[in-house]
Amino acid sequence: MTTAFTNLKSFLNYIKSLQLPPIIQQ
């Protein structure tokens, strides 16, 4: 369960980091 929670957390951080640089919008 802890591994799944960690995977979910890093996945959310991955999406977060993808949304930080506005490269797709430009």
CORHUUR-V487901 format. One record per backbone hydrogen bond with DSSP energy under -1.0 kcal/mol. CO is the residue of the C=O (numbers start at 1). NH is the residue of the N-H. If there is no record, write none. Layout:
co:CO nh:NH
co:CO nh:NH
This chain:
co:1 nh:5
co:2 nh:6
co:3 nh:7
co:4 nh:8
co:5 nh:9
co:6 nh:10
co:7 nh:11
co:8 nh:12
co:9 nh:13
co:10 nh:14
co:11 nh:15
co:12 nh:16
co:13 nh:17
co:14 nh:18
co:15 nh:19
co:16 nh:20
co:21 nh:23
